[in-house]
């Protein structure tokens, strides 16, 4: 696996911008370290008081793969959950969460090998 592309910051900001600076899984708005964002009507997570800084996750684990279907804007909490539970080259054991379906289908159409 390769390193991040040189323009990673711009790519990551573009991914976050495309989804309105919210986690695509739980809907929480962008936070900065030490500056929590308030939950609003779009949040779908448990009100647990955890800080949720927005990141960009490479669904296939390859930091050099900047295809749209490989990059998901996820808060840190959701990032850890998805990273542990999903990889596009595996056949899902459970029904995919609705936010993940378009990414998964596009990765399949783009010849991601299935084990």
C-alpha positions in Angstrom: 0.0 0.0 0.0 1.1 3.5 -0.8 1.3 6.7 1.1 -1.2 9.5 0.9 -1.0 11.6 -2.3 0.7 15.0 -2.1 -2.6 16.8 -2.4 -4.3 14.8 0.4 -5.4 17.8 2.4 -7.3 19.2 -0.7 -8.8 15.7 -1.5 -9.9 15.2 2.1 -11.4 18.7 2.3 -13.3 18.0 -1.0 -14.7 14.8 0.4 -15.9 16.6 3.6 -17.3 19.5 1.5 -19.3 17.1 -0.7 -21.2 15.7 2.3 -21.7 19.1 4.0 -19.0 18.7 6.6 -20.9 15.9 8.4 -20.2 12.3 9.2 -21.9 10.2 6.5 -22.7 7.5 9.0 -24.0 9.3 12.1 -24.6 12.8 10.7 -22.6 14.7 13.4 -21.2 18.1 12.2 -17.5 18.8 11.8 -15.6 19.4 15.0 -12.1 20.7 15.6 -9.9 19.3 18.4 -11.0 21.0 21.6 -14.0 22.6 20.0 -17.0 20.3 20.2 -19.9 20.9 17.8 -23.4 20.7 19.2 -25.7 17.8 18.1 -28.6 18.9 16.0 -31.6 17.3 14.2 -29.2 15.5 11.7 -27.3 13.6 14.3 -28.2 9.9 14.4 -25.8 8.7 17.1 -26.2 8.1 20.8 -25.8 11.3 22.8 -22.6 10.0 24.6 -20.6 13.2 24.9 -17.8 11.8 22.8 -15.9 14.3 20.6 -16.5 13.5 17.0 -13.8 15.1 14.8 -14.4 14.5 11.1 -11.9 12.4 9.3 -11.7 10.7 5.8 -11.5 6.9 5.8 -10.0 4.9 2.9 -12.5 2.0 2.8 -10.1 -0.3 1.1 -7.2 0.7 3.4 -5.1 2.0 0.5 -4.1 5.6 1.2 -3.1 6.1 -2.4 -6.6 5.2 -3.7 -8.5 8.5 -3.9 -11.5 7.3 -5.9 -14.7 8.8 -4.6 -16.1 5.4 -3.7 -13.1 4.7 -1.5 -13.3 7.9 0.6 -15.9 8.3 3.3 -16.2 11.3 5.6 -16.6 9.8 9.0 -16.2 11.1 12.6 -13.5 9.4 14.6 -16.0 7.2 16.4 -17.6 6.0 13.2 -14.2 5.7 11.5 -13.1 3.2 14.1 -16.3 1.2 13.9 -16.3 1.0 10.0 -12.6 0.2 9.8 -13.1 -2.8 12.1 -16.3 -4.0 10.4 -16.0 -3.4 6.7 -13.6 -4.0 3.8 -14.8 -3.9 0.2 -12.9 -7.0 -0.9 -14.8 -9.2 1.5 -18.4 -10.4 1.1 -20.4 -8.6 3.8 -21.7 -11.0 6.5 -24.5 -8.6 7.4 -26.7 -6.2 5.5 -24.8 -3.0 4.8 -25.8 0.2 6.4 -27.7 2.4 3.9 -24.9 5.1 3.8 -22.4 2.5 2.8 -24.3 0.9 -0.1 -23.3 3.4 -2.8 -19.6 3.1 -1.9 -19.8 -0.7 -1.8 -21.6 -0.9 -5.2 -19.2 1.5 -6.9 -16.2 -0.4 -5.5 -17.6 -3.6 -7.0 -18.2 -1.9 -10.4 -14.6 -0.7 -10.3 -13.2 -4.2 -10.1 -12.3 -4.4 -6.5 -11.4 -8.1 -6.0 -13.7 -10.1 -3.8 -12.1 -12.9 -1.8 
